[in-house]
């Protein structure tokens, strides 16, 4: 999945906590949110000054909370984990490390309880 497709998928699945999301979809979404947040922070500073409270960056952050959680849950589903694992992020440092490991893990081969493999591969890889 490409960068633009991942952004479209993030917004079109705004509150979809079902199914699976590939690594590329998740990481392109993360890249988009970081770049947009930085850009909007610069715009806020340019418009309002460094001492003033900006408006664009906080509004953007508020707008992407649900789609960001949804794509994270779908990414956990893709690696065969329950979406409730996202709550481990409440544990400082350890939770973030565990989630990053889950997010970089490859897709669970074949279909799982959350749906078919988004890569289109329905068989486990052959050993040999």
ABEGO torsion letter per residue (X at the ends): XBAAAAAAAAAAAAABABEBBBAAAAAAAAAAAAAAAAAAAAAAAAAAEAABBBAAAAAAAAAAAAAAAAAAAAAAAAAGBBAAAAAAAABBGAAAAAAAAAAABBBBBEBBAAEBBAAGBABBBBBX
